[in-house]
């Protein structure tokens, strides 16, 4: 699934914050890392400087990955540089090089090409038919002192077939990195709403307590069944169920509670963060959660 990992870089320190994650995943998955830079037309005369920058990073990264590895172990870190805008060049590179995962920061920087990231992350998440892992700069503060960056995975679900598209990715990462998965689902609560009184029309009473109780039972039955299926595959799996109306907040709180290092969710891949699975939940989790987010585009499913 993860034949090659692509890391887009723009020359900024912020963009380079994705490199430790690429290094750890490449070690655990035994995959190649491709460091990529899109050189805009107005920077053509400085292409050689960009190439030196990429080669220097590649050499440093390859050296780090060799530490603790047998002399016979093959460590592949390659570089790619193309002229043009980052959006189109990244997607073309994915198709031509059998890339299975993109890892990038979700904000722009102040390096060679400020436009490399930021809105680019949104575009890539919508169009790339492969999983995209997004790192926020504030994630770095949470990783200091850790021997491993990814120790626990949180997999939010909402009962839909779309949300389950992320399941196979979570399974493979958990198995190959030997880390546990926490399944999460929120039982959505219903509350009485004000209904305009119409003379002569009787409105049947709704037992909201019974309705909510039924929702909780359904969610629990689904999560417990999935947990059992995954445990039969040899995975360590726990689950967390909450009741409420704000899935994003509950995912963020659960991520902190279980000390998750990575959240994996599905994406519609339509028109931006606000169209992702679970409504605008993924966008809020990325913005306020402080935990790396791996999005699985529906096109990848």
N, C-alpha and C positions, 0 to 999 in steps of 0.2 A: 504493500500500500504506500509506503514512504520510500520510494526508490531514491529520490534525491530531495534535498532540502534547499530551497531558494531563500536567500537573505538579501533583500534590497537595501542598499546603503546610499546615503546622500553626502557623505563626508563629515557628518556631524557626530558628536559624542552621543547624542540622544539616539540616533539611528543604530549606533554600535551597541546599545544596551541589549539588543536582541541576540548578539553573538554568544553569550554564555548559554542561552537556552538552546541555540542551534548546536553548540558543542556537546551539551549533555544529551540531547536527543540523538545526535549522530553517533555518539558512543554507544548508547543503549540500543539503537536500531541498526547499527552497522551500515549507515548510509553515507552518501557523498554530500558535501556542502558546496553550494554554488554561491559565491559572493557576487552580487550584481550591482552595477551602477549605470544609470541612464545619463548620457552626456548630451545636454541640450545643444542645438545648432550654434548658439552663441558662445559655447565653450569648446568648440572644435580645436581651436589653436592650443588648448591646454589638455588635450586628450592624453598626452604622455604622462602628465602629472597625475591624472586620474588613474591611469593604468598602474603607475608606481604605488599609488595609495592602496589600490586593491591587492596588488601582489604582496605588499608589506603586511597587510592584515592577514592574507591567506597564509603567509609563512609563519606568522606568530601563532595563528590558530592551529595550524597543522602541528607545530611544535608542542603546543599544550596538549593536543589530543594524543600525541605519541607517549606522553608521560604515563608510566604504569602499564603500557601495552607491550606485548611481546615484540621483539625486533622484526618478526615476520609479519606482524599485523599491518594491513594496508590502511593508510589514512589518506583519504582523498578530499582535498579542499581545492576547488578550482575557481576561476574568476571569469566573468563575462561582462563585457561593456558594449553598449550599443548607443547609437546616436538617435535621439528622439525623445518624446515625452515618456515619463515612467509608466503611465497607464498602459498604453498599447504595447510597449516593449516588454513589460513584465508578462502580460498575457501571452504574447507570441513566444516568449522564452519558455514558458510553462509547457506549451504545446509541443515545441520542437525538442525539448530535452527530457521528457518523461519525468517532470517534477511532480512529487507527490504531496509536498507541504511547503507553504510559504510562512516564514516567520518575520515579522516586521513590527516596528514601533508604530503606535497609533497617533503620533503627533509629529509636527514638523520640527526642524532644527534650524541651525544657523551655519550650516556647512557649505559644501560646494554648490548644492542645489536645494534651496529652501523648499521648493515646490515638490520635492521628491515624495514626501510623506504628508500626513494630515488628510486632506481630501482624497489623496491617492489610496489610503487604506480603505476608505469607504467604497471607492470604485472597484478595487481589487476584490473586496468581499462580495460585491454584487455580481462580478463577471467571471472571476476565476472558478473553474469547475473542480477545484480541489480545496481541502481544508486550509484555512488561514489562521495562524496564531498571532494574536495582537498583544503587544507588550506596552504598558504605560510606564513612563519614567518613574512614577511613584512605586512601581513594583520592585525596583532595585533596592529600596530601603528595607523591604521585607525579606530579602534574600541574603543579607549580610550575615556571615558566620555559618551559613548552611553548607554542609558537605554536598548535598544534592539540592537542586532547585525544584524538582518535582518529586514530591513524596506522597501526595494524596490528590486524587482526582474527584471533582464534584460534577455529576451529570444531572442537570435539571431536565425534567420531563413535564409534559402538560397533557398526556393522554392521547395525543395525536400521532398519526403515522409520521408526520413531518419531524416531530421532536425525536423520534426513534432513529432518524437517519444518523444521528451522532453516536448511536450505540456501538456500531461496529468499530468506529475510530477509538472510542473510549476503551473498548475491549482489547484492541490490539496494543494500545499504549500501556494499559495496565498490565497486560501479560508480559510484554517485552521489557518493560521497565521494572516489573515486579513491584507494583504499588497498588494500594487498595482503591476501590471506587466507592463513593457515597452517592446513592441514588436520591434525588430530591423531587418531591412533587407537592404542590400546594392544593389543598381541597378548597375550592372557591366557595366562599360563603355567600348566601343570599339573605337579604334583609328587606323588611317591609318598605314599600314605596308609597308615597302619597298619590291616591287616585281620586280624580275629580268625581264628586257625587252627581249622579244623573238620576233624577226622579223616575221612579217606576222600574229601574233596572237593578237587579240584584247581582252583586259581585261576590262570587264564592270566596270563602276565606281560605287562605293558604297557610298550611302548617310549616312555617319556615324552619322550625327546630327539627322536624322530621325530615325535611328536604335536605338540610345540612348534614344531618346524621347519615343519610343515605349516600351523600357525596363522599363523606369521610370513609365510609365502609368500602365504597367502590375504589377509591384511590388506594387505600391500604391493601386491598386484595390484589390490585394490579401491581403495586410495587413489590409485595411479598413474592408474588409469582415470578417476577423478573429477577428478583434477588436469588431465588432458588435456581433458576435457569443458569445464571451466571456462575453461581457457586459450583454447579455441576461441571463447569468448564475449568475449574481449578482457580478461579479468581476470588480474591478477598473482597466481599461486598457488604456494605452496610446501607441503611436507608434512613431518611429523615422526612417526615411528613409534617406540614404546618397547615393551619386553617386561617384563611383571611381573604383579602382582596388585592393585596399588593405583592405580586410575585417577585418583582425585582428586589424589594427590600428584604423579603424572606430568603431569597437566594444569597444576597450579600451577607446577611446575618448568619446563615447556615455555613457559608464559606469560611467565615471567621471562626465559627464554633467548632467546625471539624478540622480547622487549620488546612484548608485546601490550598494547593499551590497552582492548580490549573482547573478552570471551568470549561467544560466542553458543551456546546449548544449547537442546534441546527439553525440554518438561515434560509429564508425564502429566496434570497438572491434577486430581489426585484429592484427597488429604487431607494436604497439607503437604509440607514440604521432603523428608522421608524417602521420598516416593513419586515423586520426580522421575526423569527419565530417568537411566540408569546407576546405579540404586539411590539411595543417599544422596550420590552424587558431587557433584551441583550444590550441595547445601547446604554441603558441605565446601569446595568451591571458592569459594563466596560468603563463607564465614566466615573462611577462612584464606588465600585467594589474593591479596587486596588489589587485585583488578582488577574493574572494573565487569562485571556479568553481565547479559546480555539473554536472557530466557527466552521461548521460543515455546511457548505452550500447545497441546496436541494438539487442543483445540477450535478453535483458529485455523486448523489445517490442513484 
